[in-house]
Amino acid sequence: MWYLQASPCDKGEKMLMTLYSFLLCWLSLRIEANPGLKVRITQKGLDYGRKIGMELLKEAVLKETFPSWSGQERFLIAKVNYDISRIRIDAVDFPETSASFIPGTGISLSVAHASATISADWRMNTWLLSKDQGRMTVYISGLFIEVIFKVSRDSTGHLSVLLHDCQLHINSVKVKLNGGSSWIYTFLSGYLEKPIHSKLDKNLCLKISYKIQMMEAQLRRHDVVRQIDGFTQIDYSLVSSPAVFSSHMNLDLKGTVYPVGNHTDPPFVPAPFFLPNEVDSMLYVGISSYFLKSASLAYYRAGAFNITISEELATTFNLNTNLFKYFIPEIALRYKTACPVLLKLTATSPPAVILDIDRCILEITSYVEVFAVLPNSTTQCIFTGNLTASTRANLTIIKQKLIISVLLKRFHFSLLHFTSGFSEQISPVEKFLSYTLQNVVVPVINDKLGKEFPLPNLAHTTLMGPKIKINQGHLVISTDVHYKHEEEEDEGLHSQS
């Protein structure tokens, strides 16, 4: 039988090729990592953004300042040198605007039949008429402009917005000169229209490109890691470039919660999930169980689930040894003078987060210690044990934050140690724990959870009528948004004060 035997060199090359293929596969998996959060902007959202954007553009244009410029035109046998200064836009109108998604590219914004009125100082110098000056008004009409923005992800996970194309057409530029001492400037007005038209044709798209570059630089300065509180931070970086379709644009965010100062990824990865095929709301935010699990792990690592309940925190009743007379009377009898009670819960593992159809479950495991605080400030252990509690989580959105409040459904307690001299009956201990968990521990937990999880949002916007739908393995928030002008925000601050 004839056969070919590979040389040691061939074997080495095959090994290198195998290693190279493995690295490529590994890198592709890392590049196409599943997101922990998804954001969808719909055509409805884009139209609202266009409306607000055009209002802001009008405000910005009317405040814009422009550099002076000069030129020279030939009028019959004379050369006219002119200077245009103190240029300002007095009025602008955008009667027809539209915005649309360009699949695979980004966003198109177009303005049709726009008009503007510009005023400036003029100064002219010619050997025939010497010098003269005055004010001028420029009327621009029939302006059409279409700008296409390309959206992508840069190497640091920031959103990148670049100018992909700019088309411009101006139907008419009319110039009216005021002031001056000669009738000839009426004729010169027509000669100024050409350079102004040319100036606009040449510089308007360049000006837009410059503004987009400034916006791009501002986006890069935005920190994609946002602080939640003293314990945790959220990574909102993009894991891939935005996916642009004809009706919407999807952004995939990392959505990992870390302890402050420790950006070690959790030992689990996000599973793929999909937003519903809906575009009725302006904005959709998909939150995976990975996001909630990473938050649970981060808070656990930061020690946020270790809770000590003292008499001061038990606002609804006195947490002291007299309380035991309703559950374990022999404990209450032992302490002739009521002593404050300390209840310590130390999480033994991160709370498990389970997202099922229309429900969210948190399962918490803790080591429980109950102490009596004696008059000399020392503590005496009453009992210890292991606690497993199952809670139903209610999810609401208040002031741009996902609020989680828990309701105790059931728990299991195993007694590890009981103070000598007392009967080790589990039932009275469980009754005491049930009462204390419901009335003290759960309110403390809800107070902590009520301050957490800021949602991804645009500056100066509030969510309008958000709805939460819990699915298997993820939840979806559908909402409209409202943009607050600075005046509205100032009024809101004054009303609060």
VEXDREN-2710 file (C-alpha; in Angstrom, 1 decimal):
% VEXDREN-2710
k/r/px/py/pz
1/MET/0.0/0.0/0.0
2/TRP/1.3/3.4/-1.0
3/TYR/1.0/6.2/1.5
4/LEU/2.5/9.6/2.2
5/GLN/4.1/10.2/5.6
6/ALA/4.2/13.8/6.8
7/SER/7.6/15.2/7.7
8/PRO/8.2/16.8/11.1
9/CYS/8.2/20.2/9.4
10/ASP/4.7/19.4/7.9
11/LYS/3.4/18.4/11.3
12/GLY/4.7/21.7/12.8
13/GLU/3.0/23.7/10.1
14/LYS/-0.3/21.8/10.7
15/MET/0.0/22.4/14.4
16/LEU/0.5/26.1/13.8
17/MET/-2.5/26.2/11.4
18/THR/-4.7/24.4/14.0
19/LEU/-3.6/26.9/16.6
20/TYR/-4.2/29.8/14.3
21/SER/-7.7/28.5/13.4
22/PHE/-8.4/28.1/17.1
23/LEU/-7.3/31.7/17.9
24/LEU/-9.5/33.0/15.0
25/CYS/-12.5/31.1/16.3
26/TRP/-11.9/32.4/19.8
27/LEU/-11.5/36.0/18.7
28/SER/-14.6/35.8/16.6
29/LEU/-16.6/34.6/19.6
30/ARG/-15.2/37.5/21.7
31/ILE/-16.0/40.0/19.0
32/GLU/-19.6/38.7/18.6
33/ALA/-20.2/38.5/22.3
34/ASN/-23.9/38.5/23.3
35/PRO/-25.0/41.7/24.9
36/GLY/-26.4/42.0/28.4
37/LEU/-28.6/45.0/27.3
38/LYS/-30.3/45.9/24.0
39/VAL/-31.6/49.2/23.0
40/ARG/-33.9/49.8/19.9
41/ILE/-34.7/53.2/18.5
42/THR/-37.7/53.1/16.2
43/GLN/-38.9/55.3/13.3
44/LYS/-41.3/56.9/15.8
45/GLY/-38.4/57.7/18.1
46/LEU/-36.3/59.0/15.2
47/ASP/-39.1/61.3/14.1
48/TYR/-39.4/62.7/17.6
49/GLY/-35.6/63.1/17.7
50/ARG/-35.8/64.9/14.3
51/LYS/-38.5/67.3/15.6
52/ILE/-36.5/68.1/18.8
53/GLY/-33.3/68.3/16.8
54/MET/-34.6/70.8/14.4
55/GLU/-35.9/73.0/17.2
56/LEU/-32.5/72.9/18.9
57/LEU/-30.8/73.6/15.5
58/LYS/-32.9/76.7/15.0
59/GLU/-31.9/77.9/18.4
60/ALA/-28.2/77.2/17.7
61/VAL/-28.3/78.8/14.3
62/LEU/-29.7/82.0/15.6
63/LYS/-26.9/82.1/18.2
64/GLU/-24.2/81.2/15.7
65/THR/-21.4/83.6/14.9
66/PHE/-19.6/83.7/11.6
67/PRO/-16.1/85.0/10.7
68/SER/-15.8/88.1/8.4
69/TRP/-14.8/87.5/4.8
70/SER/-13.7/89.6/1.9
71/GLY/-13.5/89.3/-1.9
72/GLN/-13.2/91.1/-5.2
73/GLU/-15.7/91.4/-8.1
74/ARG/-15.3/93.1/-11.5
75/PHE/-18.1/95.6/-12.3
76/LEU/-18.0/96.8/-15.9
77/ILE/-14.5/98.4/-16.1
78/ALA/-14.0/98.6/-12.4
79/LYS/-12.8/96.2/-9.7
80/VAL/-14.8/96.2/-6.5
81/ASN/-13.1/95.1/-3.2
82/TYR/-15.6/94.3/-0.5
83/ASP/-15.6/93.2/3.1
84/ILE/-18.5/91.4/4.9
85/SER/-18.5/91.5/8.7
86/ARG/-20.8/91.1/11.8
87/ILE/-22.7/88.3/10.0
88/ARG/-25.7/86.9/11.9
89/ILE/-28.7/84.9/11.0
90/ASP/-31.9/86.8/11.9
91/ALA/-34.5/84.2/10.9
92/VAL/-34.6/80.6/9.7
93/ASP/-37.4/78.3/8.6
94/PHE/-37.4/74.5/8.0
95/PRO/-40.9/73.8/6.6
96/GLU/-40.1/70.3/5.4
97/THR/-37.8/67.9/7.3
98/SER/-37.6/64.1/7.3
99/ALA/-35.4/61.5/8.9
100/SER/-35.0/57.8/8.0
101/PHE/-32.8/54.8/8.6
102/ILE/-30.4/53.8/5.9
103/PRO/-30.0/50.0/6.3
104/GLY/-26.4/48.9/7.0
105/THR/-25.2/52.6/7.2
106/GLY/-26.9/54.9/9.6
107/ILE/-29.4/57.8/9.5
108/SER/-30.4/60.2/6.8
109/LEU/-31.7/63.7/7.6
110/SER/-33.1/66.0/4.9
111/VAL/-34.4/69.5/4.9
112/ALA/-36.4/70.9/1.9
113/HIS/-37.6/74.4/1.0
114/ALA/-35.7/75.9/3.9
115/SER/-35.1/79.7/4.0
116/ALA/-33.0/82.1/6.0
117/THR/-32.5/85.8/6.4
118/ILE/-29.0/87.0/7.1
119/SER/-27.8/90.5/8.0
120/ALA/-24.3/91.9/7.9
121/ASP/-22.2/95.0/7.6
122/TRP/-20.7/95.7/4.2
123/ARG/-17.8/97.9/3.1
124/MET/-16.7/98.4/-0.5
125/ASN/-13.8/100.1/-2.2
126/THR/-13.4/100.9/-5.8
127/TRP/-11.2/103.5/-7.7
128/LEU/-14.4/104.9/-9.3
129/LEU/-16.5/105.4/-6.1
130/SER/-13.8/105.4/-3.4
131/LYS/-15.1/103.8/-0.1
132/ASP/-18.6/103.3/1.1
133/GLN/-20.3/101.1/3.7
134/GLY/-23.7/100.1/5.2
135/ARG/-25.9/97.2/6.2
136/MET/-27.0/94.4/4.0
137/THR/-29.7/91.7/4.1
138/VAL/-29.3/88.4/2.4
139/TYR/-32.4/86.3/1.6
140/ILE/-31.8/82.6/1.0
141/SER/-34.7/80.5/-0.3
142/GLY/-35.2/77.0/-1.7
143/LEU/-32.4/75.4/0.3
144/PHE/-32.3/71.6/0.1
145/ILE/-29.8/69.6/2.1
146/GLU/-29.5/65.9/2.8
147/VAL/-27.0/64.6/5.3
148/ILE/-26.2/60.9/5.9
149/PHE/-24.6/59.9/9.2
150/LYS/-22.7/56.6/9.4
151/VAL/-23.0/55.0/12.8
152/SER/-20.6/52.4/14.1
153/ARG/-18.6/51.2/17.2
154/ASP/-15.1/52.5/17.8
155/SER/-12.3/50.5/19.4
156/THR/-13.2/51.6/22.9
157/GLY/-16.9/50.6/22.7
158/HIS/-18.2/54.2/22.2
159/LEU/-20.8/55.0/19.6
160/SER/-19.1/56.6/16.5
161/VAL/-21.0/59.0/14.3
162/LEU/-19.4/60.2/11.1
163/LEU/-20.5/62.2/8.0
164/HIS/-21.1/59.7/5.2
165/ASP/-22.5/62.1/2.6
166/CYS/-23.8/65.7/2.3
167/GLN/-25.9/67.0/-0.6
168/LEU/-26.7/70.7/-0.9
169/HIS/-28.7/72.8/-3.3
170/ILE/-29.7/76.5/-3.0
171/ASN/-32.4/77.8/-5.3
172/SER/-32.0/81.6/-4.7
173/VAL/-29.7/84.1/-3.0
174/LYS/-30.9/87.7/-3.0
175/VAL/-28.9/90.6/-1.6
176/LYS/-30.2/94.0/-0.6
177/LEU/-27.8/96.8/0.4
178/ASN/-28.8/99.5/2.7
179/GLY/-26.8/102.7/3.4
180/GLY/-24.1/104.1/1.2
181/SER/-24.2/107.1/-1.0
182/SER/-24.5/105.9/-4.5
183/TRP/-27.2/104.4/-6.7
184/ILE/-24.6/102.1/-8.1
185/TYR/-24.8/99.8/-5.1
186/THR/-28.2/98.6/-6.2
187/PHE/-26.5/97.1/-9.2
188/LEU/-23.6/95.8/-7.1
189/SER/-26.1/93.8/-5.0
190/GLY/-26.5/91.4/-7.9
191/TYR/-22.7/90.9/-8.1
192/LEU/-22.5/90.0/-4.4
193/GLU/-25.1/87.2/-4.8
194/LYS/-22.8/85.0/-6.7
195/PRO/-19.9/84.9/-4.2
196/ILE/-22.4/84.4/-1.3
197/HIS/-24.0/81.6/-3.1
198/SER/-20.6/80.1/-3.8
199/LYS/-19.5/80.5/-0.2
200/LEU/-22.6/78.7/1.1
201/ASP/-22.1/75.9/-1.5
202/LYS/-18.5/75.4/-0.5
203/ASN/-18.7/75.8/3.3
204/LEU/-22.1/74.6/4.5
205/CYS/-21.3/70.9/4.2
206/LEU/-17.8/71.6/5.7
207/LYS/-19.5/73.3/8.6
208/ILE/-21.8/70.3/9.1
209/SER/-18.8/68.0/8.9
210/TYR/-17.0/70.0/11.6
211/LYS/-20.0/70.0/13.9
212/ILE/-20.2/66.2/13.5
213/GLN/-16.5/65.8/14.3
214/MET/-17.1/67.9/17.5
215/MET/-20.0/65.6/18.4
216/GLU/-17.9/62.5/17.7
217/ALA/-15.2/63.9/20.0
218/GLN/-17.8/64.5/22.7
219/LEU/-19.1/61.0/22.4
220/ARG/-15.6/59.6/22.9
221/ARG/-15.3/61.7/26.1
222/HIS/-18.5/60.1/27.4
223/ASP/-17.6/57.5/30.0
224/VAL/-19.2/54.2/29.0
225/VAL/-18.9/53.0/32.6
226/ARG/-21.5/54.6/34.9
227/GLN/-21.5/54.6/38.7
228/ILE/-24.6/53.3/40.3
229/ASP/-23.8/53.8/43.9
230/GLY/-20.9/53.3/46.3
231/PHE/-20.9/49.6/45.6
232/THR/-21.3/49.1/41.8
233/GLN/-20.8/50.4/38.2
234/ILE/-22.5/49.5/34.9
235/ASP/-20.6/49.0/31.6
236/TYR/-22.7/50.5/28.8
237/SER/-20.1/50.0/26.1
238/LEU/-21.2/48.7/22.7
239/VAL/-20.2/45.1/22.0
240/SER/-20.8/45.5/18.2
241/SER/-21.6/48.2/15.7
242/PRO/-25.3/49.3/15.7
243/ALA/-27.5/47.2/13.4
244/VAL/-29.5/49.6/11.2
245/PHE/-32.7/48.4/9.5
246/SER/-35.3/50.3/7.5
247/SER/-37.7/50.6/10.5
248/HIS/-35.3/50.8/13.5
249/MET/-31.8/50.7/14.8
250/ASN/-30.5/48.2/17.4
251/LEU/-27.7/48.8/19.8
252/ASP/-26.1/45.9/21.7
253/LEU/-24.5/47.0/25.0
254/LYS/-22.3/45.0/27.3
255/GLY/-24.6/45.5/30.3
256/THR/-22.3/44.1/32.9
257/VAL/-22.4/45.3/36.5
258/TYR/-19.1/45.3/38.4
259/PRO/-18.1/46.1/42.0
260/VAL/-16.4/49.6/42.1
261/GLY/-12.7/49.3/41.2
262/ASN/-13.0/45.6/40.1
263/HIS/-13.8/45.0/36.5
264/THR/-13.4/41.2/36.6
265/ASP/-16.0/39.7/34.3
266/PRO/-18.4/37.3/36.0
267/PRO/-17.9/33.5/35.6
268/PHE/-20.9/33.3/33.3
269/VAL/-21.8/34.8/29.9
270/PRO/-25.0/36.3/28.5
271/ALA/-27.3/34.1/26.6
272/PRO/-28.7/35.4/23.3
273/PHE/-32.0/37.1/23.4
274/PHE/-34.1/39.1/21.1
275/LEU/-36.3/42.2/21.3
276/PRO/-39.9/41.7/20.1
277/ASN/-40.8/42.5/16.5
278/GLU/-42.5/45.8/17.6
279/VAL/-42.0/49.4/16.6
280/ASP/-45.0/51.1/18.2
281/SER/-43.0/52.8/21.0
282/MET/-40.1/55.2/20.5
283/LEU/-37.7/53.1/22.5
284/TYR/-37.2/49.5/23.6
285/VAL/-34.8/48.4/26.2
286/GLY/-34.0/44.7/26.6
287/ILE/-32.6/43.6/30.0
288/SER/-31.2/40.1/30.2
289/SER/-31.0/37.9/33.2
290/TYR/-27.2/38.2/32.7
291/PHE/-27.4/41.9/33.6
292/LEU/-29.4/41.1/36.8
293/LYS/-27.1/38.2/37.7
294/SER/-24.0/40.3/37.2
295/ALA/-25.6/42.9/39.4
296/SER/-26.4/40.3/42.1
297/LEU/-22.8/39.0/41.9
298/ALA/-21.3/42.5/42.1
299/TYR/-23.3/43.5/45.1
300/TYR/-22.5/40.2/46.7
301/ARG/-18.8/40.7/46.1
302/ALA/-19.1/44.2/47.5
303/GLY/-20.8/42.9/50.7
304/ALA/-24.0/44.8/50.0
305/PHE/-26.2/41.8/51.0
306/ASN/-24.7/41.6/54.5
307/ILE/-27.3/43.3/56.6
308/THR/-27.3/44.1/60.3
309/ILE/-30.7/45.0/61.7
310/SER/-30.6/46.9/65.0
311/GLU/-33.4/48.3/67.2
312/GLU/-32.9/51.6/65.4
313/LEU/-33.7/50.1/62.0
314/ALA/-36.8/48.3/63.2
315/THR/-39.1/51.3/62.9
316/THR/-42.4/49.4/63.0
317/PHE/-41.8/47.7/66.4
318/ASN/-39.2/47.4/69.2
319/LEU/-36.7/44.7/68.2
320/ASN/-35.7/43.6/71.7
321/THR/-35.9/40.5/73.8
322/ASN/-39.5/41.3/74.9
323/LEU/-40.5/40.5/71.4
324/PHE/-39.7/36.8/72.0
325/LYS/-42.5/36.4/74.4
326/TYR/-44.8/36.0/71.4
327/PHE/-42.6/33.3/69.9
328/ILE/-40.1/31.8/72.4
329/PRO/-41.3/33.0/75.9
330/GLU/-38.4/31.4/77.7
331/ILE/-36.0/33.8/76.0
332/ALA/-38.0/36.8/77.0
333/LEU/-38.2/35.5/80.6
334/ARG/-34.4/35.1/80.8
335/TYR/-33.8/38.8/80.2
336/LYS/-35.5/40.6/83.1
337/THR/-34.7/43.9/81.5
338/ALA/-35.5/44.1/77.8
339/CYS/-32.3/44.1/75.8
340/PRO/-31.9/45.3/72.2
341/VAL/-31.6/42.5/69.6
342/LEU/-29.2/42.4/66.7
343/LEU/-30.1/40.4/63.6
344/LYS/-27.2/39.7/61.3
345/LEU/-27.7/38.3/57.8
346/THR/-24.6/37.3/55.9
347/ALA/-25.1/36.2/52.3
348/THR/-23.5/32.9/51.6
349/SER/-23.9/33.2/47.8
350/PRO/-25.1/35.8/45.3
351/PRO/-28.9/35.9/45.2
352/ALA/-30.2/33.8/42.2
353/VAL/-32.3/35.7/39.7
354/ILE/-34.9/33.8/37.7
355/LEU/-36.9/35.5/34.9
356/ASP/-39.9/33.6/33.9
357/ILE/-43.1/34.5/32.0
358/ASP/-44.6/37.5/33.8
359/ARG/-42.6/37.0/37.0
360/CYS/-39.2/37.6/38.5
361/ILE/-37.9/35.5/41.4
362/LEU/-35.0/36.2/43.7
363/GLU/-33.7/33.3/45.8
364/ILE/-31.5/34.4/48.7
365/THR/-29.3/32.2/50.9
366/SER/-27.9/33.7/54.1
367/TYR/-26.2/32.8/57.4
368/VAL/-28.4/34.2/60.2
369/GLU/-27.1/35.3/63.7
370/VAL/-29.4/36.7/66.4
371/PHE/-27.8/38.4/69.4
372/ALA/-29.0/40.1/72.6
373/VAL/-27.1/43.3/73.4
374/LEU/-26.4/43.3/77.1
375/PRO/-26.3/46.4/79.4
376/ASN/-22.5/46.3/79.3
377/SER/-22.6/46.5/75.5
378/THR/-21.4/43.0/75.0
379/THR/-23.5/40.6/72.9
380/GLN/-24.9/37.2/73.7
381/CYS/-25.8/34.8/70.9
382/ILE/-29.4/33.5/71.0
383/PHE/-29.3/31.3/67.9
384/THR/-27.7/30.9/64.5
385/GLY/-28.8/29.1/61.3
386/ASN/-28.9/28.9/57.5
387/LEU/-31.8/30.7/55.7
388/THR/-33.0/30.2/52.2
389/ALA/-35.7/32.7/51.1
390/SER/-37.7/32.9/47.9
391/THR/-39.0/36.3/47.0
392/ARG/-41.2/37.6/44.2
393/ALA/-39.7/40.8/42.7
394/ASN/-42.0/43.6/41.4
395/LEU/-40.4/45.8/38.7
396/THR/-41.3/49.4/38.1
397/ILE/-39.6/52.4/36.5
398/ILE/-39.4/55.7/38.4
399/LYS/-37.2/58.7/37.3
400/GLN/-35.1/56.8/34.7
401/LYS/-34.4/53.9/37.2
402/LEU/-35.4/50.3/37.3
403/ILE/-36.8/49.8/40.8
404/ILE/-37.0/46.3/42.3
405/SER/-39.1/45.7/45.3
406/VAL/-39.3/42.2/46.8
407/LEU/-42.1/40.3/48.5
408/LEU/-41.3/37.3/50.7
409/LYS/-43.0/34.2/49.4
410/ARG/-41.5/31.4/51.4
411/PHE/-38.4/30.5/53.3
412/HIS/-36.6/27.6/54.9
413/PHE/-34.5/27.8/58.0
414/SER/-32.2/25.2/59.5
415/LEU/-31.0/25.8/63.1
416/LEU/-27.3/25.5/63.7
417/HIS/-26.9/26.7/67.2
418/PHE/-29.2/27.7/70.1
419/THR/-28.3/29.2/73.4
420/SER/-28.0/26.5/76.1
421/GLY/-30.9/26.2/78.4
422/PHE/-33.5/26.8/75.7
423/SER/-35.4/24.0/73.9
424/GLU/-34.3/23.8/70.3
425/GLN/-37.7/23.9/68.7
426/ILE/-37.5/25.1/65.1
427/SER/-41.1/26.1/64.7
428/PRO/-41.1/29.1/67.2
429/VAL/-37.8/30.3/65.7
430/GLU/-39.3/30.2/62.2
431/LYS/-42.3/32.2/63.4
432/PHE/-40.0/34.8/64.9
433/LEU/-37.9/35.0/61.7
434/SER/-41.0/35.2/59.5
435/TYR/-42.3/38.1/61.4
436/THR/-39.0/39.9/61.5
437/LEU/-38.2/39.2/57.8
438/GLN/-41.6/40.5/56.7
439/ASN/-41.6/43.6/58.9
440/VAL/-37.9/44.6/59.1
441/VAL/-35.6/42.9/56.7
442/VAL/-37.7/43.1/53.5
443/PRO/-38.3/46.9/54.0
444/VAL/-34.6/47.5/54.5
445/ILE/-33.8/45.5/51.3
446/ASN/-36.5/47.4/49.3
447/ASP/-35.0/50.7/50.5
448/LYS/-31.7/49.6/49.1
449/LEU/-33.1/48.3/45.8
450/GLY/-35.2/51.4/45.4
451/LYS/-32.1/53.5/44.7
452/GLU/-30.5/51.3/42.0
453/PHE/-30.2/50.5/38.3
454/PRO/-30.2/53.7/36.3
455/LEU/-31.3/52.9/32.7
456/PRO/-29.5/54.0/29.6
457/ASN/-30.9/57.4/28.7
458/LEU/-30.3/60.4/26.5
459/ALA/-29.5/63.7/28.2
460/HIS/-32.4/65.9/29.3
461/THR/-35.0/63.2/28.5
462/THR/-37.6/61.4/30.6
463/LEU/-39.4/58.2/29.9
464/MET/-43.1/58.5/29.1
465/GLY/-45.5/55.7/30.0
466/PRO/-42.9/52.9/30.3
467/LYS/-44.2/49.3/30.3
468/ILE/-42.3/46.2/31.4
469/LYS/-42.9/42.8/30.0
470/ILE/-41.1/39.9/31.6
471/ASN/-40.2/37.0/29.3
472/GLN/-38.2/33.8/29.7
473/GLY/-34.6/34.9/30.5
474/HIS/-35.1/38.6/29.8
475/LEU/-37.4/41.6/30.2
476/VAL/-38.4/44.3/27.8
477/ILE/-39.2/48.0/28.6
478/SER/-41.2/49.8/25.9
479/THR/-41.5/53.5/26.3
480/ASP/-41.8/56.9/24.6
481/VAL/-39.5/59.8/25.6
482/HIS/-40.0/63.4/26.3
483/TYR/-37.2/66.0/25.9
484/LYS/-36.9/68.6/28.6
485/HIS/-35.6/72.0/27.5
486/GLU/-33.4/73.8/30.0
487/GLU/-36.2/76.2/30.8
488/GLU/-38.5/73.2/31.8
489/GLU/-35.8/71.7/34.0
490/ASP/-35.2/75.1/35.7
491/GLU/-38.9/75.4/36.4
492/GLY/-38.9/71.8/37.8
493/LEU/-36.1/72.7/40.1
494/HIS/-37.8/75.9/41.3
495/SER/-41.1/74.0/42.0
496/GLN/-39.2/71.3/44.0
497/SER/-37.5/74.0/46.1
END
